[in-house]
Amino acid sequence: MVRKIIVVGIRHYEDPFDIHVTNKSGPPAGCGHQRNRSLDSVLQRIPEDMTPTSPDGAQLRISGDVPAPRLALPPEVPTGSDDSGIHTPPDANDEDRPPAPAAARSRESLDSGNPDETEKPPDPPDVDTNAICISDSAKSKDFLLRLFESKLFDMSMAISYLFNSKEPGVQTYLANKLFSFSNEDVDFYLPQLATMYIEMGDVADVLKPYLVYRCKQSAEFSLRLAWLLTAFCGDAKRSRATKLRDSILADEIRPAARRGHHRSQSDASALRLATPSGRHLGDLTSGRAFDSGCVCSSACGEQCSCGAPRLEPQKQFLTALTNIGRRLAGVADKERRNGRLRAELATLDLNLPARVWLPLHQKPHYILRIPPHAAAVLNSKDKAPYIMYVEVLETDGHEPLPPRLLPPAPPAPHSPPIRHTKSEENLVPEWPTLSLYSPLDDSDAGDCWSHDDDELRAQYAAKQPAPDSLSQMSAVSAVSVASVQSTSSCGSRESLAVGAGEVRRRLADATAAPPPNAFKHDPADPSAVALKESWESKLSRMRSSSPYGGLSGWRLLGCIVKVGDDLRQEILAAQLLRRLQAVWDMERVPLRLRPYEILCLDKESGLIQPVLNSVSLHQIKKQSGRSLRAWLELEHGPPTTEGFLRAQNNFVESAAAYALTSYLLQLKDRHNGNILLDSAGHIIHIDFGFIFSISPKNLGFESSPFKLTPEFVEVMDGESSDMFAYFKILILRGLIAARKHCDQIIHLVDIMRMAGQLPCLRSSTAVSSFRARFHPGRTEQQLRTLVDRLVRDALNSLSTRLYDNYQYYTNGIL
């Protein structure tokens, strides 16, 4: 409703606005009225929030409900209204004036969806007064644009606005904004981007250019996206996601061929005859199962221009790893599983080195070798997950692959033999029988030695390979043949030159008493010994025994291959742990989580990054028979030493971090096999298959907010100690900091719930309950009372003790 104001007895008044703009006194041009000061006193009571600004910075008082009338101003002043808001009829000279400047022409358009186009000013509404209406939507878009272009706008906010916005222009602008973020920031939200591409058609259209661009730039990104689309596509046909996935896997999205010199047909034919073709891909018996047959990568170091398959070798490599896990599940005895695993990996190792990589490692690299004797099957009742260690060569893609070098016999632990590298170039008739390890007798071959060391020492001394030279390493192939022919009677593949001093050292190591914290071989858990060995010791031992250990880019990586479990929830849990740790680091709260990389290949298989230098609480109890505090004293010294105090502090900070995380995420299945202790004293939780609204067999048995046993409290010196009080203070500080940034955490879950593929998010109250556990409406004193109650309930929980007993009687977990 518009009220009409009748002004009587208006006299001329020199408006400061007109004087400032026109530099003239008297009434403005075209103004057919005068006004008094009493009207100005009324208009000054208009709220400031209803006063927009003109493009040149002058304030214009316009009612928020009434369209702004048109006031004839000088040519340099935009058409609008003066500070009175009273309509004045246009002057006869108004038609000759130039159009007003458009302030919005200099910014990118949010309406058109195209950043390259500029927005035209809207035509005035069809009203009798020919007034221009300043809409609230235009104001909000101006504010959004200012936010999107500010330095505070990050990838987390971009994902949130992209998910919640329904305007095509805003969606297109945000999708184009992805190009300005770093690849690492975008890749963190790749599961959310894949989910939106599957479920939201309007968002998929604007996301596709960015996804296709990244696929052309990186083969690893292409496979990660294809695997996520495979894992999160439901049973129903989703043509958009499946088409993109099939295009990626069919290698239809790849970089354009390099322009330049084109080989003639005769040159290409000669190259195809001289190099292996891709027809051996996937055939582990060929020795070239992961060879794409590319003839240009080693020569130019750029993208392939010969048409060789770009993704197929990597797909075949990971398929071979997961197939090993499926076959191991059919072997009942755990000792036989270990032998079968080493035999399978030895066959796979015949096809290495190859231009394949381990996706868990971020730096570019190629896989050189997989030592079969270092792998072990992990402790699991129904499944057969296994851990393996991979030797890789970090490279920028320009170096050629090194030649295949046959490894020496596996050495005894902590006693690497004297060995020399060998090339396979002159061993073609013999290498299949010489490169396979015996799956059941892999520890005795390293102890074989012979007396013919004088002649071999002289031969090897003349042609010792340089540490970092591939050409010199392959130059000793002739000497390697002589070494292989002089094998000893014990059947070793290599005649080892072992002196008397080396023999005495080996005997001393064999007869020396093991350290008190060493693990013994356990047939029920063969992986315990491999996991207990420190990473530094393992790295040194395996590098000294590797034929590629002298290369400067040599690295050792670990990998867990898991088949038969749904790792999609693990991906979400890993994201939440990383976000929580980032928040606590930002707020300077000394809480310590250990997130690890997870790669989901499909709905039931994937790769997991192992936590180094750590063993489970179950393994500690079973191997040592000690309590948790007694084990820490054994590892780090008496309670008054600096080493123990440092380990105790690490234990408290990590236990508080995982206690709060367990409460927020409602972690279940918290038995001692899923809780690790590393060499520095940190507690680390693994296996996040049951979070939010689900539990093992959906029994809801674990009702405790988190796991806190009397053993944990004993490490903290009891309930009345300062460390226990510090434990509760850390939980309180962590909850306050997480509540401050809870929106960045909750929207990760909200987006993933949209697909309906995760069992933990199928409950209609999963997201709302997750938000409620941050307690946004409570004061700090109320939060302190809440933390005290949670700690008390967790410590006195009967369900925790009953669940530990259940795991002991059913699975033998202490």
N, C-alpha and C positions, 0 to 999 in steps of 0.2 A: 504494500500500500504506500503510495507516494503522496506526501503532504505538500500542498501548494502554499508557498510563502508569498504574501502580498507585502511589498515594501512600499511605504508611503514617505514622501518627503526626502528623497535621496539627494544628497548634494555631492559635489565632486570631492573625491578623496584620493590623494596621491598614494598609490599602493607601492610599498617597498619592493614587491616582486617585479612590478612593471618597470620601476626605475632601474632595478638591477639588471633586467634582461634587455630593455630597449634603450637604456641610457637617456630617457626622455622624461620630462615631467608632464603632468596633465593626464587626461584619460587615455587609455590605449586606443589604437586605431580600431574602428568598428564598434566601439562600446557605446551604446545608446543610453547609458544610465549613469547616475552618480549614487554613491552610498554614504552612509554616516558611520560614525565610530561605534555606535551602539550595536550595529550588526556585527562588526568585527569582534566585539567582546563576546557575543553569542557564539560566533564561529570558533573562537579560540578554545571553547570547551569541548570540541570534537576530540575523541581519543587519538593519541599519536599512532596507535597500531592501525588505524584506518586511513593513514596518510601515506600514500605511495610517493615515490620520487620520480621525477622526470628523468629522461636520459642524460641531461646535463647536470644532474645532482640537485636541482631545486625541488623543494617539497610542494606537493599538490594535495590539497585537502579534498578528498572525495568520499562521499558516504559509501559505506560498505554494501548497502542494500540498493541504493539508487544508482542507475547508470550515470556516469559522469557526463554532464552537458558539455557542449562544444563552445569554446571561447576563441574568438578571432584574435590571434597573437601575431606579432611581427614574424617575418619569414624565417628568422633564425630560431624561433621557439617552436617546438613540436606542438601539433594540435592536441589539445587536452582541455584542462579547466584551470581557472585561476584559483586563488585561495578562498574565494567566496563560495564557489560552487553554484553560482546563479547563472542561469542560461541567458545569453545575450544573442540577439539575432545577428546573423553574419552580415558582414559589410559587402557592399557591391564589388569591392576590389578583391574579395577572397578568391574568386575563381582564377585570377591572374597570378596568384602566389604559387611558388613551387611546392611540390609535395614534401611532407615532413620527413626527416631522416629516420631510417629504421635501425634501431639499436640492436635488434636481434640478428641483423644480417652477418655479424662477425663471428657468430658462434655456430657450432654444429647443431643440426636439427635433431631433436628427439622424436618429432612426429613422423618425419619422412622415413626414419630408419636408415638413412644413408648419410654418413659423416661428410661425404664430399659435397652434398647439396646444402644450400642455405635456406633458411626458413623465410618465406615471404610474410609480411605483416598481414594479419587478417583484415578483411573488409569490415567497415563499421556495420553494426546491426541495423536492421531495417526498422527504425523507429522514427517517430515524427520529428524528434529533436535532432536526428542524425548524430547521436552520441556514440562514443566508443566505450564498450564495457570491458573492464579489466577482470578477467575470470580467475577464479581460485586455482583452476588446473594449470593455467599459464604460470602463475606464481610458483606452484609446487614444482613444475618442471624446471624453472629457473633455479630453485633451491637444489633440486636433484643434480642438475648440471654442475653447479658449484661444488657439490659433494663429490661427484664422479671425477672431477678434475683436480680435486685437492690432494695433497700429499698423504692425508690420512686414509684415503681410500685404498684398501688392500684386497687381496684375493678372497678373503673370508667375506667381506661385505659384498663383493661382486657376485659370489655364489648365492648369497642370501637374497639380494635384489633380483637376480636372474630367476630364482625359484618363485618368488612372491609376486613379481610384476606381471601384469597381464597386457601391458601396452606394447605393441609390436616395435614401436620406435625405441623404447627403453631397452627391450630385449636385444635388438640389433646393435644398439650402442654398446651394451655390456659385452656382447659376444665379440665385437671388434676390439673392445678394451682388453680382452684376453691376450692379444698379441703384444701388449705392452708389459705384461707380467713375465717374470722369469719362468723358465720351464720347470724348475723345481717347485715353485709355488703352485703352478697349475697341476703338476703331476700329483701333488698331495691330495687334491680334490678329484682325481680322475674317477674313482668309483661313483661320486655324486654326479659328475658330468655324464658318465655312461648311463646312470639310472635316469637322469632327466632326458637323455637322448631316446631312451626306450619308451618312457612313459608320457612325455610331453611333446606333442607334435609341433607346436609353435616354437618351442625352444630348440627342438632338433633341427629345424630349418635354419636357424641362425647359428647353431653350433657347428654344423657340418663343414663350412669353409675352414674353420680353425682346425678341426680334427683331421681333415684331409691334408691340410698344410703340414701339420706335425707328422702325419704318417709318411709324407714324402721326404721329410727331413730325417727321420730316424726309424730304423727297422725295429729297434727295441720298443719304441712307443707304439708302433703298429701292432706288434704282438701283444703288448699289454692291453691295449684297447680291445683287440679281438678276443682275448681271453676273458676280459670283464663282460663284454657283450654276450659271450657264450655262457658265462656263469649266471648272469642276472636276467637273461631272457627266460620268460616262463614257458609253460607247455604250449600256450596259445601261440599262433603264428603272429609274429611281429615283423612285418615285411621291412619296415624301415631299418631296424637294427640288424636283422639277418642279412639284408642286402649289403649293408656297410661291412659287416663282418666277413661275408663271403668275398666281397671285393678285396678286402685286405688280405685274407688268406690265399686268394687266388693270385696275389701279387699284381693286381690291376692298378693299385695305387702305389706308384713308385716314382722316383725322380726322373725327370726327362733326360733322354740320352744327351751326352755332351756333344756340343757342336765342334767341328774341327775336321781332322783328317779321317776319312772313312776307308777302312781296309777294303781291298778288292776281294772278290769272291774266292780267288785262289789263295790269298793270304789267310782268309778266315778258314778255308778248308784245311790248310796246312796246320793251323793252330788247333783246330778241333781234333786232328789226327794225333797231334803231339801231346795233348793234354787229356786227362780223364774227363769223361762227360758226366752229366748228372743222373744217368740211369742207375747208378749204384746207390743213390740216396736211400737210406733206410736199411740197407743190406749190411748187417754187422759182420758178416763173413767175408765181405769183399775187401775190407781194409780201407774203404773210401765211403763209408756210410754217411759222412757229413761233409763231403766234398761237392760243392755246387758246380765244379767245372769252369769257374770263372777264369778267364785268361787275361783280364785287364786290371784286376784289383792290385796285384803285386807290382805291376808295372807303373801304374800312375798314382795309386793310392787314393783315387777319388771314387765317385759313384760308378757302379758297374755300367758299362756301355755295350757289353757283348750279349745281353739278354739272359744271363745265367740267373737261376732262381735266387732271390734275395732272402726269403724267409724260410724256405723249405729245410735247409740244413739245421737251423735252430729248432724248428718244429720236430724234426726227426730225433734230435739229441734229447729233448725233453720227453718225447714219447718213449724213447728207450729207457730213460730213468724211471718213469712211472710204471712201465711194464715190468721192470724188475721188482718194484714194490708189490705189484699184483701177484707175481709168481711166488714171492716169498711168503705171502699170506697163506699159501697152501701147504707150507712146511710147518709141521707141528713143533718139532724139537728146536729150541732156540740155538743150540750149538750147531745143528745142521743148517739152520738159517744163516748163520754167520759164514759157514763154508760155502753155501750156495751164493750168497751175496758176493763174496770175493771172486768166485769163478765167473759170475755174470759181469762184474766190473772189469775183470781181466779181458774178457771178450770185447767189451765196449772200448777198452783202452787201446786195442789194436787199431782203432780208427782215428786216433789222435796223434799229433796235433791237428787241429782243424779250426776254421774260422767260426767257431761257436763260442758262446759266452755264458756266464752264470748271471741270470737277471737280478740276483740279489745284490750284486756289487755294482756301484754306481760308475766307477771309472771304466773307460774302454779297455777291453782286454780280450785275449784269445786263450782258449784252454789248451794247455800243453799235455797234461797227463793227469790220470786219476790213479793214485797208488791203491791197489786193491787191499793190501794188508792193513791199511789204516782205517778202513771202513768198519762199521759195526751196526748191528741191528739194535734198536732201542727197546727198552722194556715196555712191552704192551701185550695185553692178553689176547685180543682178537685181531688187531691189525699188525702190520710189519713195517712201521716207519724205520728208516735207517739214516745214519749220518755218514757222510763221506767228506773227504778232503781233496780239494782240486788245486793242482798247480797251474797257474795262469801266467801270462806275459802281458803286463800292462803296456799299452801301445796307443798311439793316436790313429792307427789304421794305415799308416804309410809303410810300415816295416813288413817285409815278407815273412811268411811262416818259417820257423826253423825246421831243419830236416828231422825226421823221426829218429830218436836215439833210444836204443834198447836199454832199459834200466839194469842195474846190477841186482844180484840176489838181495832179498830183503834182509837188512841188518838186524842183529839182536838189539833189544832196547838199550839205549844209552851207550852203545858201542859201535859206532859206524865203522865199517871195514875200510881198508885201503882199496879204492876202486877207481876205474877210469871209464870215461864215457865211450860208447861204441855207436857206430852208425849202422843203419840197416841197409845201406846201399849195396854192400857186398854179401849180405846174409839172406838174400831172398829165398834160396831153397830151404833155409833152416829156421827162419824167424818165427813161423807159427808155433813150433814146438818149444822155442826158447823164450817166448814172451808171456806164456801163460803161467800164472802162479798155481801152485798146488793149493786147493782150497782148504785142505785139512792139515797140511804140513808146511806152513809158511814161516816158521820161526827157526827152523833148524838149518835152512840153506845158508844163512849168513855166517854160520860157524865153520863152514868148510874152508880148508886152506891147503896149500900144496907147497912142496919144497923147491919147485923150479922157479925161484924168485930172482936168481941172479941174472939170467938171460932176459927175463921179462922186464926187470928194472932198467936194464940198459936200453931195451927197445923203447920203453915208455918215456925214459928220460930224454931221448932224442926228439920225441914228437909229443911233448906234453901240450894239450890245448890251452889256449889263453882263456881266462875266465869269461870275458865278454865278447868273444869273437865266434860267430857261428861258422864262419868259413874254416877256421882252424879246428873247430870241434869236429867237423865232418872230414877233416884231412887225415884223421887217424884210423880210417876205416880199414886200411890194409893191415895195420897192426892188430886191429880188433879181430880179424879172421884168425890170426895166429893165436890170439888169446883164447878164442872159443875152441880151437882144435885141441888145446892142451888142457882140457877139463880134467878135474880130479876124479878119483874113484867114487866119491860120494854123490856124483851126478849134478854138481852145481853147473849153472850156465856159464860161469866165468871162473877162471883160475885166479884166486885171490892171493896176492902177494902179502903175506903176513909175517912180520918179523917176530923174534923171540920176545921183545918188549911188549908188542901188541898182544901176544898170547898171554903173557903174565898179567897184563891189565884186564883182559877179558876174564881170566880165572878169578882175579880179585873181585871184579864186579859181580861175578856169578856167586861167589861164596860170601860176599858181604851181606850183612843183615840189612833188610829194607828199612827205610825210615818209618817211624811209628805211625805217621798219618797216611802211609801208602795203602792203596786198595789192592786186594787180592782178586784173582780171577774167580768169577762167580758164574757157574753154568746157567743159572736162572736169569742173570743180567750181564751178558758179555760186554755191554757198553760201559760198565762202571769204570774199568781200568782206563779205557780210552778217554773218558770224560775227565777223570781225575788228573791226568797229566797236564801240567801247565802249558799254556799256549806258547810261551817262549821256548820251553824245552822241546815241544813238538816241532815248532818252526825250525829250530836249529838242527834237530835230528833229521827231519825230512829234507831240508835243503842240502845237507851234506851227503845224503844218499841219492839225491835226484841227479839225473844226467843233465838237467837244465838249470841246476842250482847256481851255476856261475853267471847266468844272465843278469844284467843289472835290473831289468824290469820284472824279475821273477817274484811272484807273490803266492802265498798259500791262503786259500779260502775254504771255509766250511759251509756245508749245506745239509739240511735235513729234508728228505723226500718223504712226503706223507700221502698215502693213498687210502681212500675209504672214509675220510672225514670231510665235513663241510667246512671249508676255510673262509667262507664269505663273512661269517660273523667275526672270525679272527681279524679280518681286514678292518672291519668297523671298530673293533676293540683297540687295535693298534693305532688307528687314527685318533681315538679318544685319549689314549695314553699320551700320545705325542702332543696333543693340544693341551692337556692338563699340565704336562711338564713344561711346555712353553709359557703357560700362564704363571706357574710358580717361579720360573726363572725371571720373568718380567717383574713380578711382585717381590722378588728377593726372599722367597720362602725356601728354606733348605730342605726340601723334600726331593727324594731321588727315586725315579722310575727308570726302568730299563726297557724301553720299547724296542722291538726288533722287526726286521723286514719280513713281510709275508707276500707271497705271490700266488694268486689263485688261478690255476690253469683251467679248471672247469668246476662243476658242482661238487666233486668228490676227490680232488687231487690238487696238490700244489707244493711249493717249496717254502721252507722256513729258515730264516737265519738263526744259527745256533748261538746260544749265550755262552761265550768263552769263559774258561776258568771257573766253572760252576758245576756243582753236583746237587742232587736232590736231597732233601731232608731224609727221605726213605733210605737212600744209599748211604748216607752218613750213619744212620742208626744201625743199618744192617752190617756195614763193614767194620765199624769201630765199636759198636755196642755202648756208646757213650751218650750222655745227654748233650743238648745243643750248647750249653755253656761250657761243658767239659771239652767239647770239640774245639770251640773257639780258643780256649786256653791252650789246648794242644797245638793249634795252628799258629797262634799269635803270642803266646807267652802268658805268664801269671797276670792276675787282674791289676796289679800295680804298674805294669810296664806300659810304655808308650804304645807299643803295637796293639795290645789288647784294648786299651782305651780308645784308640782310633777305630778299631774294628767294632767296638761296642757303639760308638757314635754313628758309624755307618749303618749298623743294624737298626738302631732306633729311627734314624731318618728315613730309611727305606721301608721299615715296617709301618711307620705312620703313613707314608705315601700310599702304600698298597692297602692299608686299612681303610683310608678315606676313599680310594678308588673302588674297593670292593663294595663299600656302602653305596656310592653313587651309581655304580653299574650293576649292583646286585649280583656279584660274581658267585657262582656255585661250583660244586665239584672241587672244593679246596682241600684235597687230601695231600699228604706229605710227598706224594710223587709229582705233584704239580707246583711245588714250592721249592725253589732253588736257593742255595747259599753260595756266593762267589768267594774267591780267595781274599777279598778285601773286607768281607763281613756283611755285604749287602744281601737283603732278602729280595728275591725276584720271583714273581708269579708268572706262570706260563699256562697255556691251554685255556683259552677264553671261549670255549664252545657253548657254555651255558651262562648267559647274561640276561639281565632285565627280567623277563617274565617266564623263563623256562628253567628247568632243573633236570638232573639225570632221571630219566623215566617219568618226568613230570610229576614226581612225588611231592615236591616242595618240602623236602625233609630238612634242609639247612635253613633254619629260621634266624640264625645269628646275623647281625649286621655285617660282621667281618670275622675272620679267624684270629683269635687271640688266646693262646693256650698258656697254661702256667709255665711251660718251658720258655716261651717268649718273655714273660715277665721276669723269670729268673735271670735271663741275660741282662735285663735292665736293672738288676739289683733289687727287685721286689717292688711291691706296690707303694711303699712309703719312700722310695728313693727319688733323687732329683732327676734321674734319667726317665723314670716313669712319668713324672710330672712334665718333663720336656716332651715326652711322647704325646701327651694329651694337648699340650700347647701347640705342637706342630699340626695336629689334626684340626684344631680350631683355626689357626692361621691359614692353613690350606683351604678350608671350607670357605672362609671369608674371601680369599683371593679368587677361588673358583666361582663363587657366587657373583663376583664383580664382572666376570667375563663369561657368564653362563650362556648367553645368547650365541656366542661363537662355538660353543660345544653342543648345544641342543640342536642347532639347525643341521649339523651333520647327521644326527639321528632322524630328524624330521624328513629329510630328503630321502634317506634310505628306506624309510617306512612306506613311502609311496609305492614302491614296486611290489610289496607284499611277498617278497621272496625269502626274507629272513624270518625263521621261526620265532626269534626273540622279539620281533616287532609286530607280530600278528595281533596282539592284544590291542584293543581300542584305547586303552589307558596307558600304554607303554610310554609314550612321549610325555603326557601330562604328569604321570607319576615320576618320571625322570626329572622334570622341571621342579616338581614339589620337593624333591630331596635336596635341592639347593637352598630351600627355605628363604625365599626372597623377602618375606615380610617380617622376619624375626630380627630382634635387636642383637647386638653382640653379647649381651649378658644372657639372653635366651639361648643363643648358640652355644655359649659356654656350658650351660646346664644340659643342653642336648648332647654335647660331646661327652660329658661325664656319664650320662645315662647310657649312651651307646657303648662306651668302653666297659662299663659295669655289666651290661647285658652280654657283651661278647665274651668277657672273661668267665662269666658264670653260666655260659650257654651249655645246656645238656645235649642239644642236637649236634654240636661240634664233636663232643666225645663219642657220641653214638655213631656218627658218620665215620670217624676214624676207626672205630672198632668194626664197622661194617666192611670198610675197605681192607682191613687186616684179614678178616675171615674169608672174604670172597676173592681178593686179589693178592693177598700176602703183602700189602703195603703197610709198613710200620708207621 
